Amino acid sequence: MEGNKYLPRPFLKQTPSTFTVITTYRCNAACKECCFESNPTIKGRLTLKQIKQNIKEAYDTYADLKLVVFTGGECFLLRNDLFEAIKYASDLGLMTRCVTNGFWGKNPQAARLIVKQLVWAGLTEVNFSSGVDHQLWVPFERVITASEASVEAGIQTLITIEQDTKESKCYEEALQHPVIRNLQESILFSIQSNQWMPFHSDFKARNNTDVEKPFLKQGCDQLFRNSVVTPHNMLSACCGLTLEHIPEVKLGDLDKMSMSEMYRSQFDDFLKIWIHVDGPYKIIEKLMGKGYLEKKYGQINHNCQACVYLHKDKELIHKLENEYQNYVSDVISNLHLKESVTKASLLMKEV
């Protein structure tokens, strides 16, 4: 679906502001609904040399680059290689973020030793993932201990708790924890509950009071704004939860192609542009009518979930291939509008 001839000139000049390094799919936990099926037996990871090379290439390629995110799997399993990689990015003047399950917060002393290394490396922010699945493997007290050490050291800290089941109250209990309540007084700390999606047919339903789910009607800002390297040294168009389920988001092998060439190749794909503007769920509604996914597959909780069906459902793909040209004009017009709004917001921040 060729699309770059329709794109506004400023859009073609943009580059990602975020570079995400999925360091490994190995994890000390084996959460049942993990998007990458991470567990302790997975061995593959990026080497420190590969991580540094990729960060440097991203730094040289992406003029708008501001942030490097280190994630997994569990990125802290890389130990000293992680700290060295963070320092390498920090020394280039980039902000840095780690996403972790916080297993290393075994006690205050152990947590402070790790945080001391993070401060030395220049880490800007740490995000902790927890919730009903995670807590089967990593006690929440470890997340609290690690978060407390992080805030004490002056690092921006976020705890994200996966959406609860009907039986669990992880988020509610976290908000009532005395240490969390104390941490919330700091501008360096925040806590949130995120949208959740299943990866297996025997999943337990999660509470969802937002029946209309307006978040499903939004465009995907991951595309074009974030450039991602996987543990297999592949460049991906997004760090979405379902990236390993969608071959089309894999842009190529970093050992064989340049980052710039692969990133620019996305602008020739109208579907990626459309996903960026409207999001996969809204595209499916336009093509197939409201309720198509729910009638065929059941509850839809996340745009990444809808994105899989957009790329896998044969009936949907047939409709897309035959009718996408009917939507090109509106999509490109909305892209112009979206870019204008984004540019205006940035200018307002500078004033």
ABEGO torsion letter per residue (X at the ends): XBAAAABBAAAAABBBABBBBBABABBABBBAABAAGBBAABABBBBAAAAAAAAAAAAAABAABABBBBBOEBAAAAEAAAAAAAAAAAAAGBBBBBBBAGAABABAAAAAAAAAAAAAAGBABBBBBBEAAAAAABBAAAAAAAAAAAAAAGBBBBBBBBBBBAABAAAAAAAABAAAAAAAABAABBBBBBBBBBABAABBBBBBABAAGAAAABBBAABGABBBBBAAGBBBABABAAAAABAAABAEBAAABBAAAAAAAAAABAAAAAAAAAEAAAAAAAAAEBGAAAAAAEBBABAAAAAAAAAABAAAAAAAAAAAAAAAAAAAAAAAAAAAAAAAAAAAAAX
